Amino acid sequence: MKKSLVSIFTIMFAVPAMANMTVTGTIQDDLGPIVGAAVMVAGNNSIGTTTDNNGQFTLSVPDSTTQIQTSMLGYRDKIIDIPSG
């Protein structure tokens, strides 16, 4: 049985230099941070990163991005909406 990731996100918008924004957050489950989870732009696996030892990530995405996706072996993938402005 796969577990669901519980996601806590802080969305920060950087001043666009090349029409990008920065998304930061923490991926965790009921037991704590998830180390090594993949975080990527939903529908574009070429833009992504992994979580650090604290389950935290920072990802620079095009400012048109509306969703990111999390993925980790043993868990169900989850798509998260990025709040606007």
C-alpha positions in Angstrom: 0.0 0.0 0.0 1.4 3.4 -1.0 1.3 6.3 1.5 0.2 9.8 0.6 2.7 12.6 0.9 1.7 15.4 3.2 3.0 18.5 1.6 3.7 21.9 3.2 4.7 24.6 0.8 5.8 28.2 1.2 5.5 29.9 -2.2 7.9 32.7 -2.8 8.0 34.8 -6.0 11.4 36.1 -7.0 11.8 39.2 -9.1 11.6 37.9 -12.6 14.9 38.2 -14.3 14.1 35.7 -17.1 10.4 35.4 -16.3 11.1 32.8 -13.6 9.8 32.4 -10.1 11.2 30.5 -7.2 9.0 27.9 -5.4 10.3 26.6 -2.0 8.7 24.2 0.4 9.0 21.0 2.5 7.8 17.5 1.7 6.9 15.4 4.7 4.6 12.5 5.8 3.2 11.7 9.2 6.6 10.7 10.4 8.5 13.8 9.3 10.6 15.1 6.3 10.9 13.0 3.1 14.6 13.0 2.0 15.2 12.6 -1.7 11.7 13.2 -3.0 11.5 14.5 -6.6 9.8 17.8 -7.1 9.2 19.0 -10.7 7.0 21.1 -12.8 3.8 19.1 -13.5 3.9 17.9 -17.1 7.6 18.9 -17.6 10.0 16.4 -16.0 13.0 18.4 -17.3 12.6 21.1 -14.7 12.9 19.6 -11.2 15.0 19.0 -8.1 15.1 16.7 -5.0 14.5 17.4 -1.4 17.4 17.8 1.1 18.0 16.1 4.4 15.2 18.3 6.0 12.7 17.5 3.2 13.2 21.1 1.9 13.5 22.1 -1.8 14.0 25.2 -3.9 12.9 25.2 -7.5 13.1 27.9 -10.2 10.2 27.6 -12.6 8.8 29.6 -15.5 6.3 32.2 -14.2 3.5 30.5 -16.2 3.8 27.4 -14.0 0.6 26.6 -12.1 1.4 23.2 -10.7 4.3 21.2 -9.4 4.4 17.4 -8.8 6.1 15.4 -6.1 7.2 11.8 -6.5 8.9 9.3 -4.2 9.3 5.5 -4.3 6.7 4.0 -2.0 4.4 7.0 -2.1 1.7 8.1 -4.5 2.6 11.1 -6.8 0.9 14.3 -5.8 0.2 17.4 -7.9 0.1 20.7 -6.0 -1.4 23.9 -7.3 0.9 27.0 -6.9 -1.2 29.9 -5.6 -1.1 33.0 -7.8 0.4 36.3 -6.7 
